[in-house]
Amino acid sequence: MSEVADLLFTNVHLATMMPTAVDGYGEIIDAALTVKDGRIAWLGARRDAPAAVAEHDCGGAWMTPGLVDCHTHVVHAGNRSKEWEARLNGASYEDIARQGGGIMSTVRATRQADLGTLLAQSLPRVARLLSEGVTTLEIKSGYGLALDAEARMLRAAREVAERLPVRVATTFLGAHALPPEFAGRADDYVTDICERMLPQLAQEGLVDAVDAFCERIGFTNAQTERIFLAARALGLPVKLHAEQLSDQRGAELVARYGGLSADHLEHLSQAGIEAMARAGTVAVLLPGAYYFLRETVQPPIGALREAKVPMAVATDCNPGTSPMTSLLLAMNMACTLWRLTPQEALLGVTRHAARALGMHEDIGSLEGGKRADLALWDIARPADLAYAMGSNPCRSVVNGGIVRPAHISA
């Protein structure tokens, strides 16, 4: 006889997001789901539900996997609304950069912030994401651009998971921009990343994956490959900011290294798409940056769909190009601006987002044995999550089998 479950959710409709789902959502109407030891033990029709120690009546709500925001820069210090206002009043990005603005203003603020200050500024942003059903979050470094500051950012990211009910995957993005002390010496900075920064941060257990910004204003294809080789030597997976502003063949490069994801992708080529399809590399779509920068070149959604490249959706929460803390709004933008279907958008913040973090065996769909990270929604149908701009129908969230209110304080 099987063990009695710890918790039974009943009177609920499930959007399982399972790979075998014909309708895209994997719907089970009038369902039930049980949890044992923090993992999903059983799911199916309510009439067939097994016994449990405790029962939670969901009142006809919808349940999805907990949402996954797989690309954020949510830990940072400072504010760049003044620059945004200046651009709207006619200043160019170059004007702002010459006055000491742009990414370097965030780097200065982040370098000056101690761990407590970083957390005080970042935790409220994370809490807003969690209020919309997010249970797993990727947090990148990349505003320190020096060993001590990058380490402090990554420690803050780890601390976020101690302070709030969320799983955090940390990504080292030392190759985000060239720090002023290395002006004109990009190759030397890459050497510092590969030979000093990354090995030490990895030794301290602060790095789950490695990222870079491969772009004309970032790092070259060759420099990025050096970083990937260093990551491979340390057994760390890679991902890449690729093809946001131009085609630097970054998607092909990250696919060649079996990368978890290529992100942005507005200027992605057919060769890049084919390489990603062969490697199983996820396309992470970031509509917030596209919207905020008023870009006009769209990612090749149709070609990605045709090639069966999994598409994730994320907030890209950052102070300069996507100051957004709503994954539901990102879903709406992806549908409205780029014509993703609502099913694709929900897959993009569940199963495919989990794959972009290398966590798809553990989270991202409602399946027996997976971690019980769940979200309950007061909606009529799953498409409502991408449909209603500005609404938040999240009723409650389950983290590893523990039920909590959607709204928490930081």
C-alpha positions in Angstrom: 0.0 0.0 0.0 1.4 3.4 -1.0 2.3 6.0 1.7 -0.3 8.6 2.6 0.5 12.0 1.0 1.2 15.0 3.1 -1.1 17.4 1.2 -4.0 17.0 -1.2 -5.1 19.9 -3.5 -8.6 19.3 -4.7 -11.4 21.2 -6.5 -8.8 22.5 -8.9 -8.1 22.7 -12.6 -4.6 21.8 -13.7 -2.5 23.2 -16.5 0.2 20.6 -16.4 2.4 21.9 -19.2 3.6 18.4 -19.8 5.5 17.7 -23.0 2.8 15.2 -24.1 0.0 17.7 -23.9 -2.0 18.0 -27.1 -3.7 21.3 -26.2 -0.5 23.0 -25.1 -1.6 23.4 -21.6 -2.1 19.8 -20.6 -5.4 20.6 -19.0 -7.1 18.3 -16.4 -10.4 19.8 -15.4 -11.9 19.1 -11.9 -8.6 17.6 -10.8 -6.6 16.9 -7.7 -2.9 16.8 -6.9 -1.0 15.3 -3.9 2.3 16.3 -2.4 4.7 14.0 -0.4 8.0 15.2 1.0 7.9 18.4 -1.0 7.3 16.7 -4.4 4.3 15.9 -6.5 3.2 12.4 -5.7 0.1 12.1 -7.8 -2.3 14.1 -10.1 -5.5 13.2 -11.9 -9.2 13.4 -11.8 -10.6 14.5 -8.4 -12.8 11.4 -8.1 -9.7 9.3 -8.1 -7.8 11.3 -5.5 -5.9 9.3 -2.9 -6.0 10.1 0.8 -3.7 12.7 2.4 -2.9 14.0 5.8 -4.3 17.5 5.0 -6.6 18.7 2.2 -6.5 22.1 0.5 -9.8 23.0 -1.3 -8.7 25.3 -4.2 -12.3 26.6 -4.8 -12.2 26.0 -8.6 -8.9 27.8 -9.1 -6.4 27.0 -11.8 -3.0 25.5 -10.9 0.1 25.8 -13.0 3.7 25.0 -12.3 5.4 27.8 -10.3 6.6 30.4 -12.8 10.3 30.6 -13.7 12.0 34.0 -14.6 15.1 32.7 -16.3 16.9 35.9 -17.2 17.2 38.8 -14.7 19.7 41.3 -13.4 17.5 42.0 -10.4 20.4 42.4 -7.9 21.9 45.9 -8.5 22.2 49.3 -6.9 21.2 52.7 -8.1 18.5 54.0 -10.4 18.6 55.2 -14.0 15.2 56.9 -14.4 16.9 60.2 -14.9 18.7 58.8 -18.0 15.4 57.5 -19.3 13.8 60.9 -18.9 16.8 62.6 -20.6 16.4 60.3 -23.6 12.8 61.2 -23.9 13.8 64.8 -23.8 16.1 64.4 -26.7 19.5 63.3 -25.3 21.2 60.4 -27.1 22.7 57.4 -25.5 26.2 58.7 -26.5 25.4 62.0 -24.7 24.4 60.2 -21.6 27.5 57.9 -21.7 29.8 60.9 -22.1 28.2 62.4 -18.9 29.1 59.2 -17.1 25.7 57.5 -17.5 24.7 54.2 -19.0 25.8 50.9 -17.6 28.8 52.5 -15.8 26.4 54.5 -13.6 25.0 51.2 -12.3 28.5 49.8 -12.0 29.6 52.7 -9.8 26.5 52.4 -7.6 26.9 48.7 -7.3 30.6 48.8 -6.5 29.8 51.3 -3.7 27.0 49.2 -2.2 27.8 46.8 0.6 25.9 43.5 0.9 23.2 45.0 3.1 22.5 47.9 0.7 22.4 45.6 -2.3 19.8 43.4 -0.5 17.8 46.4 0.7 17.4 47.6 -2.9 16.9 44.2 -4.5 14.6 42.3 -2.2 11.5 44.5 -3.0 12.0 43.9 -6.7 12.2 40.1 -6.1 9.1 40.2 -3.8 7.1 41.8 -6.7 8.1 39.0 -9.0 7.2 36.4 -6.4 3.7 38.0 -5.9 3.0 36.9 -9.5 3.7 33.2 -8.9 7.4 33.1 -9.6 9.1 30.3 -7.6 12.4 30.1 -9.4 14.6 33.0 -10.4 17.8 33.4 -12.3 20.0 36.3 -11.0 23.1 37.5 -13.0 26.1 39.5 -11.8 27.6 41.9 -14.2 27.4 45.3 -12.6 30.5 44.8 -10.5 33.1 44.0 -13.2 35.7 43.4 -10.6 36.3 40.4 -8.4 35.1 41.8 -5.1 32.0 43.5 -6.5 31.0 40.5 -8.7 31.4 38.3 -5.6 29.2 40.6 -3.5 26.5 40.6 -6.2 26.5 36.8 -6.3 26.5 36.5 -2.5 23.5 38.8 -2.5 21.8 36.6 -5.0 22.4 33.6 -2.8 21.1 35.6 0.2 17.9 36.4 -1.7 17.0 32.7 -1.6 17.6 32.7 2.2 15.4 35.7 2.8 12.5 35.0 0.5 10.7 31.8 -0.7 12.3 31.4 -4.1 14.9 29.1 -5.7 17.8 31.2 -7.2 20.1 30.2 -10.0 23.2 32.4 -10.1 24.9 33.4 -13.4 28.3 35.0 -13.6 28.2 37.8 -16.2 31.6 39.4 -15.7 31.8 39.9 -19.5 28.9 42.4 -19.4 30.9 45.5 -20.2 34.5 46.6 -20.2 35.3 48.3 -16.8 37.0 51.7 -17.0 40.3 50.4 -15.5 40.6 48.1 -18.5 39.8 50.8 -21.1 41.3 49.8 -24.4 42.4 46.4 -23.0 39.5 44.1 -23.5 41.6 41.0 -24.1 43.4 41.6 -20.8 40.0 41.9 -19.0 38.9 38.6 -20.6 42.2 37.1 -19.3 41.3 38.3 -15.8 37.9 36.8 -16.1 39.2 33.4 -17.2 42.2 33.1 -15.0 41.3 34.8 -11.8 37.6 35.9 -11.4 35.7 32.9 -12.7 37.9 30.2 -11.0 37.8 32.0 -7.6 34.0 32.6 -7.7 33.4 29.0 -8.8 35.6 27.7 -6.0 33.5 29.7 -3.5 30.3 28.0 -4.9 28.8 31.2 -6.2 28.4 30.3 -9.8 25.7 28.1 -11.4 26.3 29.2 -15.0 28.4 31.6 -17.1 27.1 34.3 -19.4 28.6 37.0 -21.7 27.4 39.9 -23.8 28.6 39.1 -27.3 28.0 42.3 -29.3 29.8 45.1 -31.1 29.6 47.2 -27.9 30.3 44.2 -25.8 32.7 41.3 -26.4 33.8 39.6 -29.6 33.0 36.1 -30.7 36.6 35.1 -30.0 36.7 36.7 -26.6 33.4 35.0 -25.7 34.8 31.6 -26.7 37.7 32.1 -24.4 35.2 32.6 -21.5 33.3 29.5 -22.6 36.4 27.4 -22.6 37.2 28.6 -19.1 33.7 27.7 -18.0 33.9 24.3 -19.6 37.2 23.6 -17.7 35.3 24.3 -14.5 32.4 22.1 -15.5 30.0 25.1 -15.6 27.2 25.5 -18.3 27.1 28.5 -20.5 24.5 30.9 -21.9 24.8 34.1 -23.9 23.4 37.5 -24.6 23.3 37.0 -28.3 22.2 38.9 -31.5 20.4 41.7 -29.6 21.8 44.6 -31.7 23.5 42.8 -34.5 24.3 39.3 -35.7 27.7 38.3 -34.2 27.0 34.6 -34.7 26.8 34.3 -30.9 23.9 31.9 -31.1 26.0 29.5 -33.2 28.8 29.8 -30.7 26.8 29.1 -27.6 25.1 26.2 -29.4 28.5 24.7 -30.3 29.2 24.6 -26.5 25.9 23.0 -25.7 24.7 26.2 -24.1 21.6 26.3 -22.0 20.2 29.4 -23.8 20.8 32.2 -26.2 18.9 35.4 -25.1 17.4 38.4 -26.9 17.9 37.2 -30.5 16.3 40.1 -32.4 19.0 39.7 -35.1 19.2 35.9 -35.1 20.1 34.3 -38.4 18.8 31.1 -39.9 22.2 29.5 -39.3 21.9 30.4 -35.6 18.4 28.9 -35.4 19.5 25.7 -37.0 22.5 25.5 -34.6 20.2 26.1 -31.6 17.8 23.4 -32.8 20.6 20.8 -33.1 22.0 21.6 -29.7 18.7 22.0 -27.8 19.6 25.5 -26.8 16.6 27.5 -25.6 15.7 30.8 -27.1 15.0 33.3 -24.3 12.8 36.1 -25.5 13.0 39.4 -23.6 10.2 41.7 -24.8 10.7 44.2 -22.0 14.0 45.4 -23.4 12.6 45.5 -26.9 9.7 47.6 -25.7 11.7 49.9 -23.5 14.3 50.6 -26.1 11.6 51.0 -28.8 13.3 48.5 -31.1 11.9 47.7 -34.4 13.6 44.4 -35.4 11.7 41.5 -34.0 13.1 38.1 -33.1 12.3 35.5 -35.8 9.5 33.8 -33.9 8.1 32.0 -36.9 11.4 30.5 -37.9 12.1 29.5 -34.3 8.7 27.8 -34.1 9.2 26.0 -37.4 12.6 24.7 -36.2 11.1 23.6 -32.9 13.5 25.6 -30.8 12.0 25.9 -27.3 11.2 29.5 -26.5 11.3 30.9 -23.0 10.1 34.4 -21.9 11.7 36.4 -19.1 11.6 39.9 -17.6 15.3 40.8 -18.1 14.7 43.0 -15.0 17.5 45.5 -15.1 17.9 49.3 -14.5 18.8 50.4 -17.9 16.8 48.6 -20.6 14.0 46.6 -18.8 13.1 47.9 -15.3 10.2 45.4 -15.2 9.2 43.2 -12.3 6.2 41.5 -13.9 6.6 38.2 -15.6 2.9 38.3 -16.5 3.4 41.5 -18.4 6.4 40.0 -20.2 4.0 37.2 -21.3 1.5 39.7 -22.6 4.2 41.7 -24.4 5.5 38.5 -26.1 2.0 37.7 -27.3 1.1 41.2 -28.4 4.4 42.4 -29.8 5.6 39.2 -31.3 2.5 37.0 -31.8 3.4 34.2 -29.4 0.3 32.2 -28.6 -0.8 32.2 -25.0 0.1 28.6 -24.8 3.7 29.4 -26.0 3.9 32.2 -23.5 2.9 30.0 -20.6 5.3 27.3 -21.7 7.9 30.1 -21.9 7.7 30.8 -18.2 7.3 27.2 -17.1 8.8 24.2 -18.9 11.0 26.1 -21.4 12.2 28.6 -18.8 13.2 25.6 -16.6 15.1 24.1 -19.5 16.9 27.4 -20.0 18.3 27.0 -16.4 19.0 23.3 -16.8 16.3 22.5 -14.2 13.7 20.9 -16.4 14.0 17.5 -14.8 13.0 19.0 -11.5 10.6 21.9 -12.2 8.5 23.5 -15.0 5.6 21.1 -15.3 3.2 19.2 -13.1 4.4 15.6 -13.2 4.9 13.0 -10.5 8.3 13.2 -8.8 8.9 16.8 -9.7 9.4 19.4 -7.0 6.0 20.8 -5.7 6.5 24.4 -6.9 3.0 25.5 -7.8 0.9 28.6 -8.4 -2.8 29.0 -7.9 -4.7 31.5 -10.0 -8.2 33.0 -9.9 -8.8 32.8 -13.7 -11.3 31.3 -16.1 -8.8 29.7 -18.4 -5.0 29.6 -18.7 -4.9 32.2 -21.5 -6.0 34.8 -19.0 -2.5 34.9 -17.6 -1.2 36.5 -20.8 -4.4 38.4 -21.6 -5.2 40.9 -18.9 -2.5 43.6 -18.8 -1.7 44.9 -15.3 -3.8 42.3 -13.4 -2.4 39.8 -10.9 -4.8 36.9 -10.3 -2.3 34.9 -8.3 -4.0 33.5 -5.2 -1.3 31.6 -3.5 2.0 29.9 -4.2 3.5 26.5 -3.1 7.3 26.3 -2.6 8.5 22.7 -2.2 5.1 21.7 -0.9 4.7 24.7 1.5 1.7 26.8 0.8 2.1 30.6 1.2 0.2 33.7 0.2 1.2 35.2 -3.1 1.9 38.6 -1.6 4.9 38.7 0.8 6.9 41.5 2.3 10.6 41.9 1.6 
